Amino acid sequence: MRFFKIPTLFRNALVLTSAALSVTSGFAASKTPELLSPYLTVGKTVKGEIGLVMPPKEISKYISKIQAAAKANPEWYVKFSKEAQPGLPLPWEEKLGLTKEEYDEYLKLWDQRKFKALQQVVIRLEESKPNEWMIRVSGAGMQISLLRYIAKEDYFKSPNGELKRLPDINADKRSIFGEWKGQEWKYESASEYITTKENIAIGKFVDDKYCLLIYRMQAYTSGNTLEDKSFVIRFAPPTKK
């Protein structure tokens, strides 16, 4: 992925009532937008889990060595990190502070990472008005419910502005979430005082076992973070007929 990090702490959950999860009245629900159909079905509620990916605790000793190497040679580390492939473990280099044997063990531990569920949520795709779709999420993920997917133009609309489509995701098996494919949209603006970034991505693991819904919102000024909220939701894909 291009921007997602391990999620921050979540706010207190607010559970949506069954009434809030009902399809907006006033018109008949349409067919699920083609792009979203591999992940959600209009009008169908699914259970999901907000969580984070965690490798075994034994990996911490190797991470500490890499952090020490970065602190000892910060200019090199920044340059080396920027040149590496985003979303994957850094390639081995002597300056990382690990022997080749330690690095191989680090990768073995990384490959044992698992998704840890932190909170249960409810997800529902609704047509809020003709050609405008809402992915309604309960609890800590309810900020996603503010977005609207405009199917004909293939963009998400948020209170901040328009999230434009990015190239499709085709994540490597060693990326933080594993091997999955999907779509991503991004909004970004920068004024004299505030920079704002907002991303949403949705996709499915190549084994078809789970889907992912990922969101991040950032707002900051020079040297000060105003908002940094991110979360990952894992849920089952629609049942194949």
PAFI-396119 format. One line per field, with one value per residue (C-alpha): residue number from 1; residue in one letter; chain; x negated, y, z negated. Coordinates in nm, 4 decimals. Example, Ala and Ser with C-alpha at 12.3 -4.5 7.8 and 13.67 -1.06 7.14 Angstrom:
BEGIN
resi: 1,2
resn: A,S
chain: A,A
px: -1.2300,-1.3670
py: -0.4500,-0.1060
pz: -0.7800,-0.7140
***
This chain:
BEGIN
resi: 1,2,3,4,5,6,7,8,9,10,11,12,13,14,15,16,17,18,19,20,21,22,23,24,25,26,27,28,29,30,31,32,33,34,35,36,37,38,39,40,41,42,43,44,45,46,47,48,49,50,51,52,53,54,55,56,57,58,59,60,61,62,63,64,65,66,67,68,69,70,71,72,73,74,75,76,77,78,79,80,81,82,83,84,85,86,87,88,89,90,91,92,93,94,95,96,97,98,99,100,101,102,103,104,105,106,107,108,109,110,111,112,113,114,115,116,117,118,119,120,121,122,123,124,125,126,127,128,129,130,131,132,133,134,135,136,137,138,139,140,141,142,143,144,145,146,147,148,149,150,151,152,153,154,155,156,157,158,159,160,161,162,163,164,165,166,167,168,169,170,171,172,173,174,175,176,177,178,179,180,181,182,183,184,185,186,187,188,189,190,191,192,193,194,195,196,197,198,199,200,201,202,203,204,205,206,207,208,209,210,211,212,213,214,215,216,217,218,219,220,221,222,223,224,225,226,227,228,229,230,231,232,233,234,235,236,237,238,239,240,241
resn: M,R,F,F,K,I,P,T,L,F,R,N,A,L,V,L,T,S,A,A,L,S,V,T,S,G,F,A,A,S,K,T,P,E,L,L,S,P,Y,L,T,V,G,K,T,V,K,G,E,I,G,L,V,M,P,P,K,E,I,S,K,Y,I,S,K,I,Q,A,A,A,K,A,N,P,E,W,Y,V,K,F,S,K,E,A,Q,P,G,L,P,L,P,W,E,E,K,L,G,L,T,K,E,E,Y,D,E,Y,L,K,L,W,D,Q,R,K,F,K,A,L,Q,Q,V,V,I,R,L,E,E,S,K,P,N,E,W,M,I,R,V,S,G,A,G,M,Q,I,S,L,L,R,Y,I,A,K,E,D,Y,F,K,S,P,N,G,E,L,K,R,L,P,D,I,N,A,D,K,R,S,I,F,G,E,W,K,G,Q,E,W,K,Y,E,S,A,S,E,Y,I,T,T,K,E,N,I,A,I,G,K,F,V,D,D,K,Y,C,L,L,I,Y,R,M,Q,A,Y,T,S,G,N,T,L,E,D,K,S,F,V,I,R,F,A,P,P,T,K,K
chain: A,A,A,A,A,A,A,A,A,A,A,A,A,A,A,A,A,A,A,A,A,A,A,A,A,A,A,A,A,A,A,A,A,A,A,A,A,A,A,A,A,A,A,A,A,A,A,A,A,A,A,A,A,A,A,A,A,A,A,A,A,A,A,A,A,A,A,A,A,A,A,A,A,A,A,A,A,A,A,A,A,A,A,A,A,A,A,A,A,A,A,A,A,A,A,A,A,A,A,A,A,A,A,A,A,A,A,A,A,A,A,A,A,A,A,A,A,A,A,A,A,A,A,A,A,A,A,A,A,A,A,A,A,A,A,A,A,A,A,A,A,A,A,A,A,A,A,A,A,A,A,A,A,A,A,A,A,A,A,A,A,A,A,A,A,A,A,A,A,A,A,A,A,A,A,A,A,A,A,A,A,A,A,A,A,A,A,A,A,A,A,A,A,A,A,A,A,A,A,A,A,A,A,A,A,A,A,A,A,A,A,A,A,A,A,A,A,A,A,A,A,A,A,A,A,A,A,A,A,A,A,A,A,A,A,A,A,A,A,A,A
px: 0.0000,-0.1044,-0.0194,0.1314,-0.0425,0.0532,0.3768,0.3758,0.5859,0.9575,1.2137,1.5084,1.7471,2.0974,2.3177,2.5649,2.9242,3.1079,3.3068,2.9881,2.8793,3.1941,3.1833,3.2730,3.6398,3.7864,3.6685,3.6035,3.2541,3.0563,2.8144,2.4799,2.2236,2.0050,1.6803,1.8081,1.9909,1.6943,1.6946,2.0451,2.4074,2.6508,2.8913,2.7086,2.5551,2.2258,2.0177,1.6598,1.3622,1.1476,0.7989,0.4301,0.1587,-0.0934,-0.4062,-0.5351,-0.6833,-1.0221,-1.0668,-1.1115,-1.4807,-1.5522,-1.3403,-1.5374,-1.8626,-1.7265,-1.6053,-1.9493,-2.1112,-1.8684,-1.9463,-2.3208,-2.3009,-1.9764,-2.0594,-2.1446,-1.8373,-1.5973,-1.7436,-1.7505,-1.3889,-1.2673,-1.4364,-1.2853,-0.9579,-0.6682,-0.4773,-0.7414,-1.0192,-1.3392,-1.5841,-1.8921,-2.1865,-2.4801,-2.4036,-2.0658,-2.2461,-2.1494,-2.3636,-2.2277,-2.1268,-1.9441,-1.7696,-1.6501,-1.5112,-1.3450,-1.1656,-1.0546,-0.8984,-0.7415,-0.5804,-0.4099,-0.2196,0.1515,0.4561,0.5697,0.9338,0.9954,1.3591,1.6637,1.8456,2.1395,2.1071,2.3854,2.3861,2.6755,2.7861,2.8339,2.9732,2.9704,2.6122,2.4741,2.3639,2.2770,2.0684,2.2245,2.0004,2.0788,1.8545,1.5055,1.5336,1.8389,1.6390,1.6463,2.0233,1.9652,1.8258,2.0386,1.9326,2.0386,2.0565,2.0771,1.7693,1.5871,1.4897,1.5711,1.7115,1.6317,1.6868,1.3271,1.3714,1.3362,1.1285,0.9855,0.9096,0.5509,0.3937,0.5292,0.3697,0.1840,0.0138,-0.2757,-0.2364,-0.4933,-0.3081,-0.1673,0.1760,0.0548,0.1433,0.4573,0.6018,0.8315,0.9004,0.7982,0.9077,0.7315,0.8008,0.5176,0.5042,0.2451,0.2958,0.0607,0.1603,0.3040,0.2349,0.5168,0.5027,0.7840,0.7725,1.0079,0.9298,1.1351,1.0261,1.0047,0.7354,0.6317,0.7634,1.1116,1.1389,1.1686,1.2213,1.0466,1.1798,0.9043,0.9377,0.7032,0.7569,0.4673,0.4569,0.1485,-0.0308,-0.4033,-0.5239,-0.1759,0.0659,0.4277,0.5810,0.4464,0.7111,0.6768,0.8290,0.8486,1.1690,1.1719,1.4969,1.6238,1.6996,2.0464,2.1478,2.0996,2.4200
py: 0.0000,0.3544,0.5129,0.2875,0.2279,0.0241,0.1925,0.4343,0.3840,0.3840,0.6217,0.5067,0.3046,0.4252,0.1366,0.2119,0.1104,-0.1169,0.1844,0.3680,0.0678,0.0576,0.1571,0.5193,0.5424,0.7288,0.5125,0.1500,0.0180,-0.0445,-0.3146,-0.3096,-0.0989,-0.3309,-0.2136,-0.2794,-0.6054,-0.8369,-0.6979,-0.5879,-0.6403,-0.3493,-0.3747,-0.6681,-0.6199,-0.7950,-0.8227,-0.7008,-0.6590,-0.3515,-0.4637,-0.4497,-0.6804,-0.8011,-1.0138,-1.2374,-1.0468,-1.2086,-0.9760,-0.6780,-0.7501,-0.7174,-0.4052,-0.2507,-0.3149,-0.1537,0.1464,0.1832,0.1690,0.4345,0.6594,0.6189,0.7019,0.8979,1.0519,0.7136,0.5509,0.8124,0.7776,0.3967,0.3814,0.6082,0.3932,0.0704,-0.0737,0.0785,-0.1498,-0.4248,-0.5021,-0.3163,-0.5228,-0.6504,-0.4146,-0.4336,-0.0849,-0.2084,-0.3454,-0.7085,-0.9938,-1.1838,-1.4680,-1.2265,-1.0667,-1.4081,-1.4802,-1.1372,-1.2261,-1.5621,-1.3854,-1.1234,-1.4011,-1.5229,-1.1946,-1.2239,-0.9993,-0.9151,-0.8105,-0.5172,-0.4282,-0.5741,-0.3517,-0.3746,-0.2804,-0.2128,-0.0786,0.1597,0.3776,0.7148,0.8665,0.7560,0.6831,0.7779,0.5044,0.4912,0.2265,0.2565,0.1376,0.1252,0.1942,0.3339,0.3054,0.5273,0.8122,0.6075,0.6581,1.0255,0.9301,0.8838,0.6745,0.8284,0.5207,0.6806,0.8981,0.6459,0.8750,0.9170,1.2442,1.3469,1.6644,1.7511,1.7131,1.4566,1.1418,1.0526,0.7005,0.5773,0.2827,-0.0548,-0.2271,-0.5513,-0.6096,-0.8488,-1.1414,-0.9739,-0.6433,-0.5667,-0.7138,-0.9917,-1.0650,-0.8814,-0.6828,-0.3831,-0.0194,0.3034,0.6683,0.9742,1.3382,1.5798,1.9541,2.1946,2.5552,2.8018,2.6653,2.3121,1.9974,1.7425,1.3868,1.1342,0.7828,0.4893,0.1478,-0.1667,-0.5062,-0.8789,-1.1311,-1.3544,-1.6609,-1.4982,-1.5612,-1.1981,-0.8485,-0.5361,-0.1848,0.0618,0.4293,0.7080,1.0772,1.3161,1.6901,1.8751,2.2062,2.2635,2.0572,1.9878,1.7013,1.8112,1.4728,1.1275,0.8584,0.5233,0.1783,-0.1523,-0.3547,-0.7216,-0.8874,-1.1846,-1.1381,-1.1974,-1.5606,-1.6947,-1.8168
pz: 0.0000,0.0576,-0.2736,-0.5326,-0.8613,-1.1666,-1.2905,-1.5837,-1.8979,-1.8325,-1.9763,-2.1871,-1.9716,-1.8901,-1.7805,-1.5025,-1.5626,-1.3243,-1.2087,-1.1158,-0.9120,-0.7020,-0.3376,-0.2786,-0.1832,0.1097,0.4000,0.4811,0.4176,0.7360,0.8348,0.6547,0.8456,1.0515,0.8921,0.5374,0.6121,0.5336,0.1784,0.0779,0.1775,0.1632,-0.1298,-0.2916,-0.6364,-0.7094,-1.0240,-1.0221,-1.2507,-1.3006,-1.3843,-1.3173,-1.1899,-1.4453,-1.3957,-1.6787,-1.9712,-1.9027,-1.6063,-1.8395,-1.9021,-1.5305,-1.4980,-1.7856,-1.5991,-1.2826,-1.4819,-1.6384,-1.2933,-1.1659,-1.4604,-1.4067,-1.0363,-0.9799,-0.6416,-0.4915,-0.6438,-0.5067,-0.1577,-0.1777,-0.2962,-0.0162,0.2456,0.1092,0.2362,0.0365,-0.1961,-0.2094,-0.4569,-0.3747,-0.1702,-0.3465,-0.3721,-0.6120,-0.7421,-0.8700,-1.1734,-1.1087,-0.9885,-0.6887,-0.9232,-1.1536,-0.8559,-0.7337,-1.0789,-1.0788,-0.7532,-0.8923,-1.1899,-0.9647,-0.7607,-1.0813,-1.1337,-1.2074,-1.2047,-1.5579,-1.5885,-1.8248,-1.7680,-1.5947,-1.3469,-1.1089,-0.7410,-0.4935,-0.1375,-0.0773,0.2117,0.0398,0.3597,0.7263,0.8386,0.4957,0.2587,-0.1093,-0.2847,-0.6278,-0.9117,-1.2828,-1.5788,-1.5359,-1.1578,-1.1292,-0.9693,-0.6470,-0.6485,-0.5616,-0.2207,0.0908,0.3879,0.7197,0.9396,1.2852,1.2308,1.0060,0.7201,0.3518,0.2231,-0.1352,-0.3406,-0.2456,0.1291,0.4068,0.3554,0.6955,0.8131,0.7867,0.9722,0.8635,0.5660,0.6262,0.2918,0.2473,0.0052,-0.2221,-0.2357,-0.5790,-0.5025,-0.2750,0.0866,0.1911,0.4817,0.4795,0.5531,0.3810,0.3859,0.2451,0.1610,0.0906,0.0451,-0.0886,-0.1850,-0.3475,-0.6873,-0.6645,-0.4624,-0.4450,-0.3124,-0.3005,-0.1541,-0.1227,0.0229,0.0658,0.1901,0.1346,0.0503,0.3391,0.1524,0.1451,-0.2296,-0.3436,-0.2098,-0.3384,-0.3885,-0.4805,-0.5667,-0.6711,-0.7430,-0.8143,-0.8760,-0.9900,-0.9937,-1.0022,-1.2962,-1.4387,-1.3759,-1.3869,-1.3031,-1.2199,-1.2163,-1.0432,-1.0638,-0.8816,-0.8619,-0.7680,-0.6598,-0.4603,-0.0880,0.0569,0.0814,0.4333,0.5948
***
